[in-house]
Amino acid sequence: MKARLAAALFGSFTMASGCQLLSSEPVPAVLADDDAETMATLKSALAEAVGRANVELGPGDLTTTSVVSVLPPPLSALETASVAMPTQFTLMMRGDTCMAVHSETGEEFAMDVACKPA
């Protein structure tokens, strides 16, 4: 009898914990607005994520798509070609926090921008 009670309690605890874990899982997101201030904040956060002072973003409307590309740095005067590829991030939300998730490493970068679920 005690074994059944313990199993039932453990099962209900496990299900409750599972529900908590599911609610904290990130979901794809898009920007709530693409005004100049939001884009400047986004670029600043992504520049820090890739370790550069400034970044240029690839084309795309981030109010409708969750994938954002950080373009490689421009060529210097002595370069004629580059094999550098864009760095891709996916906009995600965990609760009310908007973040960029590096597509290759999975590293998460919290950002101070308004997002909404995609």
C-alpha positions, 0 to 999 in steps of 0.5 A: 500500500505504501509503495502504491502511494509513493508511486502515485505521489512520485508520478504526480510530482513528475507530471507537475515538474514536466509541465513546469519544464514545458512552460519554460521551453523557448518558443519561436518569436518575431519582433513586435516592432521594427522601428529604428530604436528596436533595430539598433538594440537588436544590432547591438545585442547581436554585435556583442554575440558575434564579438564585433563592434557593428553588424549589418543584418541580412534582408528580411522582415523580422516582424514576420520571420524569426530567422535573422542573419548577421552578415560577415564584415565588409571586405578590406581594401586589400581583399577581393573575395571572402569565404565568410558566411552569415551567422544565423540566429533564431529569435525565441521567447522564454516567458517574456524574455526575447532572445537570439539563439545561435543556430550552430551553437545553440547559445542564447543571448537575451535581448532588451527588445519586445518580441511576440510569439511567431 
